[in-house]
């Protein structure tokens, strides 16, 4: 009988995590993006005259559906997931705009609300699918 062992890299070759600032900025950047997107949606909904209203609202209109679609495409590689999520966000925004123009109900506030509702629905469906997957795995022996 033969024992197979996995070779581990020597301690000299491996990179150790650096302590200090810049170690892991992902949660900080996600929080900042959420704050900017939320502020853009609020500024658009209250019809503010702030110069930040346009860029922040545009960021929200791209980031909210993109984040929801990226959560749904968890199995893809990061670059492919990012490209598909941004393309999906553009498609969601165009479909909302086209639908509102087709029924002659165009408004900026309505567009923000519709994109928010669609993004929330996608996220809700992803959460339901993940929770359903967990319960079926627990039940099967």
N, CA and C atoms as an extended XYZ file, in Angstrom:
423
Properties=species:S:1:pos:R:3:atomname:S:1:resname:S:1:resid:I:1 pbc="F F F"
N         0.834       -1.163        0.000 N   UNK     1
C         0.000        0.000        0.000 CA  UNK     1
C         0.887        1.238        0.000 C   UNK     1
N         0.498        2.222       -0.770 N   UNK     2
C         1.312        3.417       -0.917 CA  UNK     2
C         0.566        4.622       -0.351 C   UNK     2
N         1.286        5.448        0.358 N   UNK     3
C         0.697        6.659        0.924 CA  UNK     3
C         1.027        7.837        0.021 C   UNK     3
N         0.007        8.550       -0.397 N   UNK     4
C         0.199        9.738       -1.229 CA  UNK     4
C         0.173       10.974       -0.343 C   UNK     4
N         1.134       11.812       -0.537 N   UNK     5
C         1.197       13.036        0.257 CA  UNK     5
C         1.164       14.235       -0.669 C   UNK     5
N         0.560       15.271       -0.178 N   UNK     6
C         0.504       16.517       -0.931 CA  UNK     6
C         1.696       17.366       -0.527 C   UNK     6
N         2.425       17.814       -1.532 N   UNK     7
C         3.576       18.653       -1.242 CA  UNK     7
C         3.073       20.044       -0.845 C   UNK     7
N         3.646       20.549        0.195 N   UNK     8
C         3.323       21.917        0.592 CA  UNK     8
C         4.499       22.802        0.228 C   UNK     8
N         4.206       24.018       -0.122 N   UNK     9
C         5.265       24.952       -0.489 CA  UNK     9
C         6.058       25.317        0.754 C   UNK     9
N         7.309       25.596        0.556 N   UNK    10
C         8.139       25.973        1.701 CA  UNK    10
C         7.702       27.341        2.201 C   UNK    10
N         8.050       27.623        3.417 N   UNK    11
C         7.612       28.881        4.031 CA  UNK    11
C         8.238       30.095        3.354 C   UNK    11
N         9.360       29.902        2.661 N   UNK    12
C        10.004       31.015        1.974 CA  UNK    12
C         9.246       31.412        0.720 C   UNK    12
N         8.607       30.436        0.040 N   UNK    13
C         7.944       30.704       -1.227 CA  UNK    13
C         6.553       31.307       -1.066 C   UNK    13
N         5.937       31.094        0.048 N   UNK    14
C         4.557       31.552        0.208 CA  UNK    14
C         4.526       33.000        0.652 C   UNK    14
N         3.498       33.700        0.173 N   UNK    15
C         3.304       35.079        0.601 CA  UNK    15
C         2.429       35.087        1.830 C   UNK    15
N         2.848       35.817        2.791 N   UNK    16
C         2.042       35.945        3.993 CA  UNK    16
C         1.206       37.203        3.872 C   UNK    16
N        -0.022       37.162        4.424 N   UNK    17
C        -0.848       38.360        4.357 CA  UNK    17
C        -0.185       39.512        5.101 C   UNK    17
N        -0.181       40.656        4.439 N   UNK    18
C         0.443       41.819        5.041 CA  UNK    18
C        -0.506       42.453        6.050 C   UNK    18
N        -0.023       42.720        7.235 N   UNK    19
C        -0.878       43.434        8.177 CA  UNK    19
C        -0.912       44.917        7.824 C   UNK    19
N        -1.958       45.579        8.242 N   UNK    20
C        -2.022       47.019        8.050 CA  UNK    20
C        -3.047       47.426        7.015 C   UNK    20
N        -3.001       48.687        6.629 N   UNK    21
C        -4.001       49.208        5.691 CA  UNK    21
C        -3.833       48.620        4.296 C   UNK    21
N        -4.918       48.537        3.575 N   UNK    22
C        -4.886       48.004        2.219 CA  UNK    22
C        -4.957       46.498        2.162 C   UNK    22
N        -5.145       45.848        3.280 N   UNK    23
C        -5.144       44.396        3.334 CA  UNK    23
C        -6.346       43.828        2.598 C   UNK    23
N        -7.531       44.313        2.921 N   UNK    24
C        -8.737       43.835        2.255 CA  UNK    24
C        -9.729       44.986        2.170 C   UNK    24
N        -9.763       45.633        1.023 N   UNK    25
C       -10.618       46.799        0.840 CA  UNK    25
C       -11.977       46.462        0.256 C   UNK    25
N       -12.227       45.206       -0.043 N   UNK    26
C       -13.484       44.839       -0.694 CA  UNK    26
C       -14.714       45.235        0.116 C   UNK    26
N       -14.806       44.936        1.409 N   UNK    27
C       -16.001       45.366        2.151 CA  UNK    27
C       -16.154       46.879        2.210 C   UNK    27
N       -15.045       47.596        2.315 N   UNK    28
C       -15.106       49.049        2.358 CA  UNK    28
C       -15.608       49.612        1.030 C   UNK    28
N       -15.092       49.098       -0.075 N   UNK    29
C       -15.535       49.562       -1.387 CA  UNK    29
C       -16.990       49.199       -1.659 C   UNK    29
N       -17.417       48.028       -1.209 N   UNK    30
C       -18.824       47.641       -1.375 CA  UNK    30
C       -19.737       48.557       -0.584 C   UNK    30
N       -19.333       48.913        0.616 N   UNK    31
C       -20.126       49.835        1.420 CA  UNK    31
C       -20.189       51.223        0.802 C   UNK    31
N       -19.063       51.694        0.286 N   UNK    32
C       -19.049       53.006       -0.358 CA  UNK    32
C       -19.916       53.007       -1.608 C   UNK    32
N       -19.864       51.931       -2.397 N   UNK    33
C       -20.695       51.843       -3.595 CA  UNK    33
C       -22.177       51.803       -3.241 C   UNK    33
N       -22.510       51.112       -2.173 N   UNK    34
C       -23.902       51.068       -1.728 CA  UNK    34
C       -24.373       52.445       -1.284 C   UNK    34
N       -23.526       53.148       -0.562 N   UNK    35
C       -23.886       54.488       -0.101 CA  UNK    35
C       -24.062       55.451       -1.271 C   UNK    35
N       -23.153       55.412       -2.240 N   UNK    36
C       -23.256       56.301       -3.400 CA  UNK    36
C       -24.503       55.977       -4.220 C   UNK    36
N       -24.758       54.691       -4.441 N   UNK    37
C       -25.949       54.301       -5.195 CA  UNK    37
C       -27.234       54.669       -4.480 C   UNK    37
N       -27.285       54.419       -3.176 N   UNK    38
C       -28.474       54.773       -2.404 CA  UNK    38
C       -28.709       56.272       -2.374 C   UNK    38
N       -27.630       57.042       -2.244 N   UNK    39
C       -27.758       58.494       -2.258 CA  UNK    39
C       -28.237       58.986       -3.623 C   UNK    39
N       -27.746       58.351       -4.692 N   UNK    40
C       -28.216       58.729       -6.026 CA  UNK    40
C       -29.694       58.464       -6.213 C   UNK    40
N       -30.170       57.335       -5.709 N   UNK    41
C       -31.598       57.027       -5.815 CA  UNK    41
C       -32.428       58.005       -5.001 C   UNK    41
N       -31.977       58.329       -3.805 N   UNK    42
C       -32.714       59.272       -2.954 CA  UNK    42
C       -32.723       60.663       -3.580 C   UNK    42
N       -31.581       61.111       -4.103 N   UNK    43
C       -31.534       62.433       -4.743 CA  UNK    43
C       -32.466       62.509       -5.945 C   UNK    43
N       -32.576       61.420       -6.690 N   UNK    44
C       -33.474       61.417       -7.849 CA  UNK    44
C       -34.935       61.381       -7.417 C   UNK    44
N       -35.229       60.637       -6.364 N   UNK    45
C       -36.618       60.524       -5.914 CA  UNK    45
C       -37.143       61.810       -5.280 C   UNK    45
N       -36.277       62.571       -4.598 N   UNK    46
C       -36.727       63.825       -3.982 CA  UNK    46
C       -36.555       65.009       -4.919 C   UNK    46
N       -36.063       64.765       -6.122 N   UNK    47
C       -35.896       65.790       -7.161 CA  UNK    47
C       -34.995       66.925       -6.679 C   UNK    47
N       -33.845       66.547       -6.149 N   UNK    48
C       -32.880       67.506       -5.633 CA  UNK    48
C       -32.176       68.230       -6.773 C   UNK    48
N       -31.705       69.436       -6.494 N   UNK    49
C       -30.982       70.220       -7.494 CA  UNK    49
C       -29.468       70.098       -7.308 C   UNK    49
N       -29.026       69.088       -6.608 N   UNK    50
C       -27.606       68.891       -6.334 CA  UNK    50
C       -26.859       68.520       -7.613 C   UNK    50
N       -25.619       68.995       -7.767 N   UNK    51
C       -24.841       68.590       -8.947 CA  UNK    51
C       -24.426       67.125       -8.908 C   UNK    51
N       -24.521       66.489       -7.750 N   UNK    52
C       -24.179       65.068       -7.631 CA  UNK    52
C       -25.334       64.161       -8.024 C   UNK    52
N       -26.495       64.727       -8.250 N   UNK    53
C       -27.672       63.920       -8.559 CA  UNK    53
C       -27.472       63.087       -9.832 C   UNK    53
N       -26.996       63.674      -10.886 N   UNK    54
C       -26.827       62.964      -12.162 CA  UNK    54
C       -25.855       61.800      -12.089 C   UNK    54
N       -24.601       62.052      -11.669 N   UNK    55
C       -23.647       60.940      -11.630 CA  UNK    55
C       -24.026       59.846      -10.637 C   UNK    55
N       -24.533       60.238       -9.462 N   UNK    56
C       -24.894       59.234       -8.466 CA  UNK    56
C       -26.097       58.413       -8.920 C   UNK    56
N       -27.056       59.058       -9.587 N   UNK    57
C       -28.220       58.329      -10.081 CA  UNK    57
C       -27.817       57.372      -11.202 C   UNK    57
N       -26.942       57.834      -12.081 N   UNK    58
C       -26.447       56.947      -13.144 CA  UNK    58
C       -25.708       55.755      -12.550 C   UNK    58
N       -24.915       55.995      -11.511 N   UNK    59
C       -24.226       54.894      -10.842 CA  UNK    59
C       -25.231       53.901      -10.267 C   UNK    59
N       -26.288       54.422       -9.629 N   UNK    60
C       -27.309       53.537       -9.075 CA  UNK    60
C       -27.984       52.724      -10.175 C   UNK    60
N       -28.317       53.376      -11.290 N   UNK    61
C       -29.018       52.681      -12.369 CA  UNK    61
C       -28.165       51.586      -13.001 C   UNK    61
N       -26.861       51.713      -12.926 N   UNK    62
C       -25.997       50.646      -13.446 CA  UNK    62
C       -25.624       49.628      -12.367 C   UNK    62
N       -25.392       50.094      -11.142 N   UNK    63
C       -24.881       49.205      -10.105 CA  UNK    63
C       -25.947       48.305       -9.490 C   UNK    63
N       -27.161       48.799       -9.318 N   UNK    64
C       -28.188       47.989       -8.656 CA  UNK    64
C       -28.544       46.737       -9.460 C   UNK    64
N       -28.902       46.877      -10.747 N   UNK    65
C       -29.186       45.640      -11.487 CA  UNK    65
C       -27.935       44.793      -11.717 C   UNK    65
N       -26.779       45.436      -11.867 N   UNK    66
C       -25.545       44.661      -12.073 CA  UNK    66
C       -25.215       43.816      -10.851 C   UNK    66
N       -25.397       44.373       -9.670 N   UNK    67
C       -25.130       43.599       -8.448 CA  UNK    67
C       -26.106       42.439       -8.312 C   UNK    67
N       -27.360       42.673       -8.654 N   UNK    68
C       -28.358       41.601       -8.563 CA  UNK    68
C       -28.057       40.490       -9.569 C   UNK    68
N       -27.705       40.859      -10.777 N   UNK    69
C       -27.416       39.863      -11.808 CA  UNK    69
C       -26.116       39.127      -11.475 C   UNK    69
N       -25.124       39.843      -10.944 N   UNK    70
C       -23.867       39.186      -10.558 CA  UNK    70
C       -24.100       38.173       -9.442 C   UNK    70
N       -25.020       38.472       -8.542 N   UNK    71
C       -25.336       37.512       -7.475 CA  UNK    71
C       -25.988       36.262       -8.052 C   UNK    71
N       -26.755       36.433       -9.123 N   UNK    72
C       -27.406       35.283       -9.749 CA  UNK    72
C       -26.425       34.431      -10.551 C   UNK    72
N       -25.349       35.034      -11.019 N   UNK    73
C       -24.366       34.323      -11.848 CA  UNK    73
C       -23.143       33.914      -11.037 C   UNK    73
N       -23.358       33.371       -9.885 N   UNK    74
C       -22.279       33.052       -8.959 CA  UNK    74
C       -21.303       32.024       -9.504 C   UNK    74
N       -21.705       31.164      -10.407 N   UNK    75
C       -20.842       30.099      -10.887 CA  UNK    75
C       -19.830       30.522      -11.940 C   UNK    75
N       -19.960       31.713      -12.502 N   UNK    76
C       -19.034       32.155      -13.544 CA  UNK    76
C       -17.733       32.688      -12.955 C   UNK    76
N       -16.724       32.782      -13.812 N   UNK    77
C       -15.474       33.404      -13.395 CA  UNK    77
C       -15.717       34.893      -13.171 C   UNK    77
N       -14.907       35.547      -12.351 N   UNK    78
C       -15.172       36.946      -11.993 CA  UNK    78
C       -15.261       37.898      -13.187 C   UNK    78
N       -14.353       37.781      -14.147 N   UNK    79
C       -14.392       38.700      -15.295 CA  UNK    79
C       -15.653       38.475      -16.126 C   UNK    79
N       -15.981       37.239      -16.408 N   UNK    80
C       -17.186       36.937      -17.176 CA  UNK    80
C       -18.451       37.347      -16.453 C   UNK    80
N       -18.455       37.162      -15.143 N   UNK    81
C       -19.614       37.572      -14.348 CA  UNK    81
C       -19.779       39.083      -14.382 C   UNK    81
N       -18.672       39.823      -14.308 N   UNK    82
C       -18.734       41.291      -14.359 CA  UNK    82
C       -19.249       41.801      -15.691 C   UNK    82
N       -18.738       41.226      -16.769 N   UNK    83
C       -19.187       41.644      -18.101 CA  UNK    83
C       -20.663       41.321      -18.298 C   UNK    83
N       -21.072       40.129      -17.910 N   UNK    84
C       -22.481       39.743      -18.057 CA  UNK    84
C       -23.387       40.586      -17.165 C   UNK    84
N       -22.924       40.934      -15.973 N   UNK    85
C       -23.740       41.735      -15.054 CA  UNK    85
C       -23.931       43.152      -15.577 C   UNK    85
N       -22.872       43.764      -16.090 N   UNK    86
C       -22.998       45.123      -16.629 CA  UNK    86
C       -23.876       45.116      -17.880 C   UNK    86
N       -23.697       44.118      -18.739 N   UNK    87
C       -24.549       44.020      -19.933 CA  UNK    87
C       -26.008       43.805      -19.534 C   UNK    87
N       -26.242       42.981      -18.534 N   UNK    88
C       -27.599       42.762      -18.044 CA  UNK    88
C       -28.199       44.017      -17.441 C   UNK    88
N       -27.383       44.814      -16.751 N   UNK    89
C       -27.873       46.066      -16.168 CA  UNK    89
C       -28.295       47.041      -17.266 C   UNK    89
N       -27.513       47.113      -18.324 N   UNK    90
C       -27.884       47.979      -19.449 CA  UNK    90
C       -29.184       47.496      -20.071 C   UNK    90
N       -29.335       46.192      -20.220 N   UNK    91
C       -30.562       45.630      -20.790 CA  UNK    91
C       -31.769       45.937      -19.906 C   UNK    91
N       -31.617       45.779      -18.599 N   UNK    92
C       -32.732       46.079      -17.679 CA  UNK    92
C       -33.132       47.546      -17.796 C   UNK    92
N       -32.153       48.438      -17.809 N   UNK    93
C       -32.457       49.866      -17.924 CA  UNK    93
C       -33.137       50.200      -19.253 C   UNK    93
N       -32.667       49.594      -20.330 N   UNK    94
C       -33.283       49.864      -21.635 CA  UNK    94
C       -34.700       49.305      -21.716 C   UNK    94
N       -34.926       48.133      -21.140 N   UNK    95
C       -36.278       47.565      -21.156 CA  UNK    95
C       -37.248       48.390      -20.312 C   UNK    95
N       -36.774       48.896      -19.182 N   UNK    96
C       -37.625       49.751      -18.358 CA  UNK    96
C       -37.960       51.033      -19.114 C   UNK    96
N       -36.955       51.653      -19.728 N   UNK    97
C       -37.198       52.891      -20.478 CA  UNK    97
C       -38.123       52.647      -21.660 C   UNK    97
N       -37.904       51.582      -22.396 N   UNK    98
C       -38.743       51.284      -23.554 CA  UNK    98
C       -40.181       50.970      -23.130 C   UNK    98
N       -40.335       50.228      -22.043 N   UNK    99
C       -41.670       49.921      -21.555 CA  UNK    99
C       -42.414       51.168      -21.103 C   UNK    99
N       -41.707       52.059      -20.414 N   UNK   100
C       -42.354       53.296      -19.961 CA  UNK   100
C       -42.711       54.199      -21.132 C   UNK   100
N       -41.866       54.249      -22.149 N   UNK   101
C       -42.177       55.050      -23.334 CA  UNK   101
C       -43.325       54.444      -24.127 C   UNK   101
N       -43.401       53.119      -24.161 N   UNK   102
C       -44.459       52.457      -24.933 CA  UNK   102
C       -45.834       52.711      -24.343 C   UNK   102
N       -45.922       52.813      -23.030 N   UNK   103
C       -47.225       53.055      -22.406 CA  UNK   103
C       -47.437       54.530      -22.076 C   UNK   103
N       -46.548       55.392      -22.577 N   UNK   104
C       -46.653       56.844      -22.398 CA  UNK   104
C       -46.685       57.244      -20.926 C   UNK   104
N       -45.856       56.599      -20.104 N   UNK   105
C       -45.767       56.901      -18.683 CA  UNK   105
C       -44.325       57.184      -18.271 C   UNK   105
N       -43.580       57.916      -19.089 N   UNK   106
C       -42.181       58.165      -18.801 CA  UNK   106
C       -42.040       59.151      -17.649 C   UNK   106
N       -41.213       58.791      -16.667 N   UNK   107
C       -40.815       59.710      -15.602 CA  UNK   107
C       -39.523       59.191      -14.987 C   UNK   107
N       -38.722       60.123      -14.516 N   UNK   108
C       -37.465       59.729      -13.884 CA  UNK   108
C       -37.690       58.942      -12.602 C   UNK   108
N       -38.623       59.421      -11.806 N   UNK   109
C       -38.929       58.720      -10.555 CA  UNK   109
C       -39.465       57.321      -10.822 C   UNK   109
N       -40.336       57.203      -11.798 N   UNK   110
C       -40.883       55.885      -12.138 CA  UNK   110
C       -39.804       54.924      -12.609 C   UNK   110
N       -38.837       55.432      -13.354 N   UNK   111
C       -37.732       54.595      -13.810 CA  UNK   111
C       -36.877       54.100      -12.658 C   UNK   111
N       -36.598       54.995      -11.708 N   UNK   112
C       -35.818       54.599      -10.530 CA  UNK   112
C       -36.563       53.529       -9.740 C   UNK   112
N       -37.862       53.738       -9.547 N   UNK   113
C       -38.659       52.772       -8.788 CA  UNK   113
C       -38.720       51.430       -9.522 C   UNK   113
N       -38.900       51.457      -10.842 N   UNK   114
C       -38.993       50.212      -11.608 CA  UNK   114
C       -37.673       49.443      -11.581 C   UNK   114
N       -36.554       50.133      -11.760 N   UNK   115
C       -35.247       49.466      -11.730 CA  UNK   115
C       -34.970       48.915      -10.334 C   UNK   115
N       -35.350       49.663       -9.300 N   UNK   116
C       -35.179       49.177       -7.931 CA  UNK   116
C       -36.011       47.920       -7.692 C   UNK   116
N       -37.253       47.934       -8.164 N   UNK   117
C       -38.125       46.776       -7.967 CA  UNK   117
C       -37.597       45.546       -8.709 C   UNK   117
N       -37.149       45.732       -9.929 N   UNK   118
C       -36.625       44.600      -10.704 CA  UNK   118
C       -35.353       44.048      -10.056 C   UNK   118
N       -34.475       44.934       -9.614 N   UNK   119
C       -33.235       44.487       -8.948 CA  UNK   119
C       -33.542       43.750       -7.653 C   UNK   119
N       -34.479       44.283       -6.879 N   UNK   120
C       -34.860       43.614       -5.628 CA  UNK   120
C       -35.498       42.258       -5.907 C   UNK   120
N       -36.296       42.165       -6.958 N   UNK   121
C       -36.916       40.889       -7.320 CA  UNK   121
C       -35.863       39.855       -7.712 C   UNK   121
N       -34.872       40.273       -8.475 N   UNK   122
C       -33.800       39.351       -8.864 CA  UNK   122
C       -33.044       38.877       -7.630 C   UNK   122
N       -32.715       39.798       -6.730 N   UNK   123
C       -32.015       39.408       -5.498 CA  UNK   123
C       -32.864       38.484       -4.638 C   UNK   123
N       -34.150       38.752       -4.572 N   UNK   124
C       -35.051       37.896       -3.797 CA  UNK   124
C       -35.105       36.483       -4.382 C   UNK   124
N       -35.160       36.394       -5.703 N   UNK   125
C       -35.172       35.075       -6.341 CA  UNK   125
C       -33.863       34.321       -6.094 C   UNK   125
N       -32.752       35.037       -6.093 N   UNK   126
C       -31.457       34.399       -5.811 CA  UNK   126
C       -31.435       33.881       -4.379 C   UNK   126
N       -31.931       34.686       -3.434 N   UNK   127
C       -31.959       34.240       -2.040 CA  UNK   127
C       -32.868       33.028       -1.845 C   UNK   127
N       -34.016       33.026       -2.505 N   UNK   128
C       -34.937       31.890       -2.397 CA  UNK   128
C       -34.288       30.634       -2.973 C   UNK   128
N       -33.606       30.788       -4.103 N   UNK   129
C       -32.949       29.632       -4.718 CA  UNK   129
C       -31.842       29.082       -3.827 C   UNK   129
N       -31.082       29.971       -3.203 N   UNK   130
C       -30.001       29.507       -2.318 CA  UNK   130
C       -30.551       28.837       -1.069 C   UNK   130
N       -31.616       29.409       -0.508 N   UNK   131
C       -32.206       28.793        0.682 CA  UNK   131
C       -32.843       27.452        0.348 C   UNK   131
N       -33.467       27.351       -0.807 N   UNK   132
C       -34.060       26.077       -1.233 CA  UNK   132
C       -32.969       25.036       -1.445 C   UNK   132
N       -31.844       25.434       -2.002 N   UNK   133
C       -30.731       24.514       -2.201 CA  UNK   133
C       -30.163       24.009       -0.892 C   UNK   133
N       -30.130       24.858        0.124 N   UNK   134
C       -29.620       24.443        1.431 CA  UNK   134
C       -30.548       23.453        2.105 C   UNK   134
N       -31.857       23.679        2.018 N   UNK   135
C       -32.788       22.781        2.701 CA  UNK   135
C       -32.843       21.424        2.026 C   UNK   135
N       -32.731       21.371        0.699 N   UNK   136
C       -32.769       20.058        0.039 CA  UNK   136
C       -31.498       19.281        0.324 C   UNK   136
N       -30.367       19.973        0.465 N   UNK   137
C       -29.125       19.271        0.789 CA  UNK   137
C       -29.167       18.721        2.205 C   UNK   137
N       -29.772       19.425        3.118 N   UNK   138
C       -29.842       18.943        4.497 CA  UNK   138
C       -30.761       17.749        4.627 C   UNK   138
N       -31.800       17.716        3.846 N   UNK   139
C       -32.791       16.638        3.979 CA  UNK   139
C       -32.295       15.328        3.370 C   UNK   139
N       -31.502       15.410        2.320 N   UNK   140
C       -31.041       14.170        1.696 CA  UNK   140
C       -29.882       13.613        2.506 C   UNK   140
N       -29.888       12.304        2.732 N   UNK   141
C       -28.824       11.699        3.549 CA  UNK   141
C       -27.513       11.586        2.820 C   UNK   141
